[in-house]
């Protein structure tokens, strides 16, 4: 049974969230959770807001309550993966990715997190395999092309990296800026082809 009062409180919380007023949004989610501690949308949204505020431990607590009730809720699992990744808890985040990908091998959001986690773990070849899976379906995904390029840099395969970087830049000018600021490309600052790509 949908309660219109709860919905209007939730809507107000979400409106504040979208305006970036995260702490205020949480007070609205808490209003609902005080009466109904297992209100799934409020828990998920509160977790997301807490994660954005870098309160990772409490964000994960919110996600875990939802996952006790709905262990296979994909959006909550992905939010938990994202939070664990930000926390640097790569092993746990990776095992959650694998849990999703076992049932949904083409779930690109999980693959996207997995390729970034593997990169952080310096498993560059494995990260490239995840990138390839996504690029099969979305060959012009700029974020994934950029990430794949970073992996090739780490493997000292500069020519392949620059071809991919060029493809990413074709998707959007933001990848030029990203490449200039990225630690991955620091060693190419004197490379003429790289300089031309990002100028």
N, C-alpha and C positions, 0 to 999 in steps of 0.2 A: 504494500500500500504506500503510495507516494504522498508524503506530507508536504503541502504547499508552503508551510511556514519554514520547514527545514530547507526546502529548495530555494526559497528567497534568501535565507541566511548564506547558503552555499554560493548562490549567484553573487552575492555581495562580496564574499571572501574571494571568489575567483576574479571579480572586477578589480579589487584592490591588488590581487596578485599580478594581474596583467599590467597594472600601472606601476609595478615595481615596489608597491608598499607591502613588503613581505611580512613584516611583524604585525601590521594591522590585519592582514589577511589571516594570519595564524589565529588571531583572537576570534575571528568568525568561525574558523574550523573548530576551535576549542569549544565554542558555544554549543555546537552540534555534538561534539564528542563528550561533553559533560553529561548530556542526556543519553547519548547512544555511543558508548566507547568503541563499538565495532562498525561505525558508519564508514563504509569502505572508501567512498569518494573523498570524504573529509580527511581520512587517514593518509590516503595517497597524496592529496594536494598539500597537506601539512608537511608530509615527508619531503615533497619536492621543494616547498618553500624553505624548510630547514636546511636542505642540501645547498640551496642557493645562498643561504646565510652562512655556509660552511660549518653548520652544526651537524656534522656527518653522523655521529653516534645516535643522536635522537632521530634523525631522518631514517636511519636503518631500523630503529625500534618501531617507527610507524609502519614501514614497509613489512616488517616481520609479522605484525599483528594481522595485516591484510593477508599475507601469504599463509598464515595458519588457517585462515578461513577459506581462501581461494589459492591453493598452492601453485596453480598454473596460470595466474593472471599475468599475461605477457607484459602489459604496460608497467605493472609494479615490479616485475622481475627486471625489466630494462632500467627502470629508475634506480633500483638497488644496485645493479651492475655499474651504472654511471657514478653513483655515490661511492661505491667501493673503489672504483678506479681513481676518483679524485682523492680518496684517502690514501692511495698507494697500496691498497690491499689487492694486488694483482692476481694472486693465486685464487682467492675466493671469487673474485669477479670473473676470472677465466672459467672456473668450474660452473658458474651460473650460465655463462654464454654457452658452454658445451651442453648443459642440461636443455636449454632452449633449442639448440641446433640439432640435438638428437631427434627431437620430435618435428622440428620445422627447419630442415637443412637450408632452405632458401630464405630464411628470415633475415633480411639484409641489415636491420637495425642491430641485431645481435652480432652479425658478422662484422659490422662497422666497429662496434665496441671491441670485438675480439682482435681485429687487426691493430687497433690502437694500443690495446693492452699488451699484445705480443711485441709491438714496437718498443714499448716502455720496458719490457723484459729483455730487450735486445735479441729477440728471436725474429730476426729480420726476414729470413726465408719463409717462415711460417706466416708471418704477417702479409707477405706478398701473395701467398696462396689465398688468403682471405680476401685481399683486394681483388684478385683475379676473379673470384666467385661473384663479387658484387658487380665488377665491370662487365661480366658476361651479360647481365641484365641491363646495366646502366653504364654503357661505355663512356658516357660523357659526364660522369659524376666528378666534378672538380675536386671535392674534398678527398675522394678516394684516389684519384690520379695524383694529387699532391702528396698524400700519405705514401703511396707506392714509390713515388719519386724519392721521398726521404729515406725509405728503406734501401733503395739502390745506392744512395749516397753513402749510407752506413756500411754497405758492402763494397764500397770503393768502385762502383760501376757507374762512373760519372756520365758517360755518353747516354746510357739508358735513362739515367735520372733526368738529364736535361731534356730528352725527348718527351718524357712524361710531364715534366714541369711546363714545357711549352704547351702541351695539350691541356693542362690544367688552366694555364693563363688564358687560353682561347675561351674557356668556359666563364672566366670572370677576372677582371682586373685585380680583385682582392688578393689573388694568388701571387701576384708580383710583390705586393706589400708583405704578404705572409713569408715569402721566400727570403726577402731582405732581412726580416726580423728573426727568422728561424735559426736556431743553433745548428740544425742539420746542415745548412748551406754555408756556415761560416768559412769552411776551408775552401770555398769556391769564390770568395770575394774578388780574387785576382784573375779568375777564369774569364777570358774574353767573351765566350759564348754565354756564360751565366750573366755577365754584366749587361750584355746586349738584351737578354731576355727580360731582365728586371728594370731596365732603364726607362 
